[in-house]
């Protein structure tokens, strides 16, 4: 560090560093995702403390430099930011309530599990009584995203607490968004997962049609991943901050109307093929019935 001259005749003294000391971090829950996220935090300059009900789950991280406190209570009293990655609402509730009596004022608890928005709101309110912030901060991107440090983090809760977490969390997430007050991150994650699992169900329904038609399902999968990588997949349609019908002068109306017309045509053809092959396609049928409404444009279908 370069010396600083305080005044004429004074000896040279080290310059004061105005930046605060980096916070110590904790990770609770070292399953598949939690362990990968914790691994990205190894070497954090404020120190990393880890905890799991299975002590053996912590060993690889300890071997790389993480600290293993004797209990959850000891971890809670040793760190300033705690990431929680456990299974469900019940486990999140147990962990947060186990942390709160021992957490120092100003501690931030970030819950990365996908839980109920009401659980996130309740825990945030309970924690605030102890001057502790609970953020609901579920992740999206799966094992590959966690391994590469490229998760998306959808955060709800106190904005100042969110900003305190941004730097350490950027080690495992390269998209970190604040959606609003407590529960907002969880609501966003549930909507995002609706895309995932409805899409997966649709892909498996398509596989049934392909199988009945004698189409190579694996080859179909290759085509789908190839084209989705270029076109962006289902999420690429989320271009508006509203679901109201499109106005006649909206610049997206022509694009959406064209896409919807193609979708109605192709869905109708797929359903026709399914009927020929005696293969039910309930998701395809539901999509055809609602597609124009969801796009916010008039349908081009001729009702029979």
N, C-alpha and C positions, 0 to 999 in steps of 0.2 A: 504494500500500500504506500502511496506517495506521502511524504511528510507534509505538514501544513504549518506555515509560519503564522503564529497567533498574533504577534505584534513585534515591533522593533525591539530587539534585545532579548526577546523570549526564546527559549530553546525550541528546536523543531520537535513537534509532537505529532503522533499519528492523527490523520484526519478522521473525524467521526463519521461512521456509516449511518446515514439516516434511515436506511431500509430496515424494517422489522425482521427479527429472526424468523426463519421458515418454520411453519407449524409442524409438530410431530403428527404422523398419520397412523391410523389404525385400520385394519381390515378384519371384519368379523364374518366368517363363512368362507371356507376355502374349498368349496366344491369345484366343479369344472370351470365355471366362469370366474368365481371369486379368486381362485388360485392364479389364473392367468392375469387378472387385473392387478393382483398384488405383486406378481412378478415384474410387471411394468413399473412398479413403484420402488423396486429394490435400488438402493443408492440414493434415494431422496435425501436431501441434505438436512432435513429436520428429523430423520429417523423414521423407521417403519416398524410398527408393532402388529402382530397377527394373532388371531385366535380362532379356534374351531373346537367343536365338541369332540373331535377326533384329533388328539395331539399329533398323531403321525402325519396328518395332512399338512401340518405346519413345518415339518422337518426340512423338506427341500428348500423352503424359503429362509429358514433359519440358517441353513448351510450357506446361503448366498448373502447373509448379512442382516436379515430381519431379526427383531427381538421377539421373544416368546414370553409374555408375562404369565404369571402363575394362574391368573383368573381373568374373567371378563371385567371384574371390578378393578383390577390393577391396570388393565389396558385403558379403561375409561378414565382413570385418574392420571394417565401418563401422556395422553395425546390431546390434540385440539380439533382434529377432523377425523371422523370415523366413517368408513364405508361399510355398509351392511349388505351382504349378498347371501341371503338364506332363501328358503323354499317358498314360503307362503305367508299369509296374514298372521297366522298364529305364531309362527317362528319369529317374524319381524316384531310382533307385539312383545314377545318374551325377551328378545334381545334388547330392544329399546328400553323396556322397563328395567332390565338388568343393568343398563348403562346409566340411566338418569340419576340414581342416588349418589353415584361416584364421579360423575362428570363435573368438570370445572365450569364455572360461568363462562359463557362465550363459546363453548364447544359446539361444533356443527356435526350432526349425525345425518349422513346421506344414505337413504334407503334405495338401493339399486334393484331390489326385487320388484316384480310386477304384482301389485296388490290392489285392494279396493281403494278408490279415491277417498272414501269416507274414513278408512283406516289411516291414511296419510294425514288427513285433516285433523283427526282426533289426536294422533300422536304429536303433531306439531303444536296443537293447543296445550296439551299436557306438558310438553317440554318447555314451552315458553314461560311457564310458571316458575321454572328453575333457571331461567336465563340461558336456555339451551335451544338451538335452532334445529328442527328436523326438516330436511329437504326430501321430497319424493323425487328421486333421480333415476328412474328405470333406464336400462340400456337397451340398445337395439344394434344388432350386427353379429350376434352369436359368437361361437368359438373362434371363427376365422377373424372376426373383427377384434376380439379381445387379444388374440395372439399378435396381431399386427399393430395394436394400439390405435385402431381405427373405428372404435365404437361410436355410435351416436348416443348422446346423453340428453334425456328429456326431463327438464327440471322444473319443479314447482316449489314455492316457498319464498322465504325472505330474500330479497334481492341482494342485500349486503352480504348475507351468508353465502349466497351463490357465488358472488364475486371472489370471496375468500378461497373458494374451492377450485376456481377455474384453472390456476396454474398446475396444481398436482393432478387434477383429473385429466388435463390435456396429455398426460403420459399414456393414458389408455383410451382416450376418446379424441377424435379429431373434428367432431361436430358436437358442440355443447350449446344447447339452446334453453333459455328461460321462458317458460310458457305462462307464468303468472303465479298466483298465490298457491298455498298448500293444496295439493290434490290435482293441480293443473298438469303437472308432468305425467302423472299416472293416467289421467283421462286421455292425454295425447298418446301415450303408449298403448292403451287399450284400443284406440282407433287405429293406430298403426298396425297392431297385431290382427285386427279384423281383416285388413288387407292381406296379411300373410296367410291366415288360416282359411279364409274364404277362397283365396287364390290357390292354396294347396288342395282344398277340396275340389275346386274347379279343374285343376290339373289331373287329379285322380279320376274325376268323372270323364274327362277327355280321354284318359288312358283306357277306360272301359269301352268308349266308342271306338278308339283305335284298335283295341284288341278284337272287338267284334267284327271290325272291317278288315282284319288281317294286316294292319299296319304295324311296323316295327316300333314298339313303344320307346325303346332306348334311343333310336334315331330321332323320333319325334321330340324327345327331351333335349337332344342336341340342338335341333332347330330352334326350340323355344328359348333355351338359354342364349343362343347366338343372337336371335332377333331382339330379345329383351335387353341384352347388353347394348344394342344399338339404339333401340327406341325408348329404353328406360323402364319398361314393364308397367304394371298398373299404376304405380305411384306417379308416373309422368303426367297423368291427367289432372293432377291436383294443382291447377294453375290459378284458381280463384280463391278468394277469401270469403266466399259466400256459396250457398247452395240454392239460391233463388233462381227462378227461370231467367234465362238470358234475354236482355232487352234486344229489340230489333237492331239497334245501332251498336251493340257490343261487338268489338273487334274479334272476339272469340266465337261469336255465334256461327259464322259460316264454317269455321274449322270444326266446331263441335257437332254441328248439324251433319256435315259430311261424314265425320267419324261415326256418328250414331247411325246414319243410314247404312253405312257399310256393316256395322255391327249387327243391325237388325237383319240385313240380308244374310249374313254368314251364320248367325245363330239359327235363323229359320232353316237354312240348308242343313246345318248340323242336326237339328231336331228331326228334319225329314229323313236324314240318313239313319238316325237312331231308331225311328219308327220302322223303317225298312228292315233293320237288323234286330228288331224286338229288344232294343236296349234303352231303358229309361234314362233320361237326362234331366232330373228335376232342377238342378242348378241352372242349366242352360235355359230351361223353360221359364224359370223365375227371372233370369237376367233379361230375356227377350221381353217379358211383360213390363219390366220396369226401366229398361235402358233409356228410353227417351225422357222419362220423368227425371231420372238421375242426371242426365246430361243437361236438362233444362231447356230442351228444344222440342218442337212438335215431332210426333212419330210419323214415319213414312209407311208404316205397315198398313196393309189392306186387311181389315178384320174379316174373318170368315164366319 
